[in-house]
Amino acid sequence: MTAPGLPMEIPAEGLPTRVRIHEVGARDGLQNEQTVVPTEIKAEFIHRLTAAGLPTVEATSFVHPKWVPQLADAEQLFPLLDDLDPQRLPVLVPNERGLDRALALGARRIAVFGSATESFAKANLNRTVDAALAMFAPVIARAKDARVEVRGYLSMCFGDPWEGPVPVAQTVRVCRALLDLGCDELSLGDTIGVATPGHVQTLLAALNEAGVPTSRIGVHFHDTYGQALANTFAALQHGITTIDASAGGLGGCPYAKSATGNLATEDLVWMLHGLGIETGVDLDRLTATSVWMAEALGRPSPSRSLRALSHKE
């Protein structure tokens, strides 16, 4: 017996008709692997993801190799993607040096990675929240001068392993600051997966009240407590049309025990297609890609949809 290949489409009222999935498996997912994935496998993974119809596939990170050795091959990887539109391949840059490296290779979309909390800013960036914003300012300004799109990731938007629940106003302040620096888009990260739907909608409403348009907000949920799809649905109800996800559920959170990591792209696509929401993604090709990567990594995927769709008796 084989599981059905597509869900029944029954739309729900008041939801967007189309969503852009921002695929993070090749960067956020692979950087959490214990072993370094060969550059050629990464390139093949990205090609397969784009061929499956994912409009945006975050390719790599130009962080110093000392800090993220799994992505130390950025200079070797990016040229292997020359046949793809660089607008579809955003990259993470931590500072001006990272920006220089990305621009030299022809990157046209970048992202900076900030924190809503002081504890995580110290742990991840070794500086305060405001000092991190100051570091991002010239990066964003130079990127905009080069007509490069800039995304602002903000981690710990809902909860922090050291500080606990994060006040909504605190997250709003840093989001507003990133937009004021020139970010084109924000990605709200539930880094340890503690958000719930009411919290999601409250934060989104507060951002709107602070002058942050819904059209410039993306969401990035982790499934630590099984809330990622519920939180995604709450965001859809608010009008969010950009959702981050990771093929096969790659990636995890080192700050929460038993964290299952990023929302799996297959789980997200199954729900969106069931709601009649267009994504442009071929679920069969996506599933085959994630099965291939799981085999390359030598371990099963945590994605429930992937297991169901790839199971055969």
Secondary structure, DSSP 8 states (H G I E B T S, - for coil): -B--SS------TT--SB-EEEE-IIIIIGGG-SS---HHHHHHHHHHHHHTT-SEE--EE-S-TTT-GGGTTHHHHGGGGTTS-GGG--EE--SHHHHHHHHHTT--EEEEEEESSHHHHHHHHSS-HHHHHHHHHHHHHHHHHTT-EEEEEEE-SSEETTTEE--HHHHHHHHHHHHHHT-SEEEEEETTS---HHHHHHHHHHHHHTT--GGGEEEEEB-TTS-HHHHHHHHHHHT--EEEEBGGG----TTSTT---B-BHHHHHHHHHHTT-B----HHHHHHHHHHHHHHHTS----HHHHHHH-B-
